[in-house]
Amino acid sequence: MTSGKEFQVTFDCADPERVGRFWCAVLGYAAPPPSGFASWDEFNRSRPLERQGAGFACVDPAGVGPRLYFQRVPEGKVVKNRVHLDVRAGTGLVGAERLATLEAECARLVALGAVHQETLYADDYNESCIVMRDIEGNEFCLD
């Protein structure tokens, strides 16, 4: 039997540290500086001017979730994401309790700079979820 591979999720963005710190707050992740540096600022100062602030990473402090990497790209977001994150805020909950939990998490994330795009209400097949956008417009769901 083969084992699964470790992976990271990479975000293209204009401001890697800003987007990365947003996702740290959303997920409870930590952003330790690269090995050998006391801070991200120290790391960036060690790089050539054109590479300063070009990347940022954060990790699940429990070591369970994937590493997230944020890389600066010159172009802005144009179309819908082909891949998005589902933030599992309502796992195991149904009906009104699930919706209330998702709405409370939505309010917390809006205060961090996210945008509420749409609430999809439960139907005969699916439970409720909320479609959102992060601080640079990348779609994600509260599920």
Helices and strands as residue ranges (DSSP letters): E 8-13, H 16-27, H 40-45, G 49-51, E 55-58, E 67-72, E 85-87, H 95-111, E 115-120, E 129-133, E 139-142
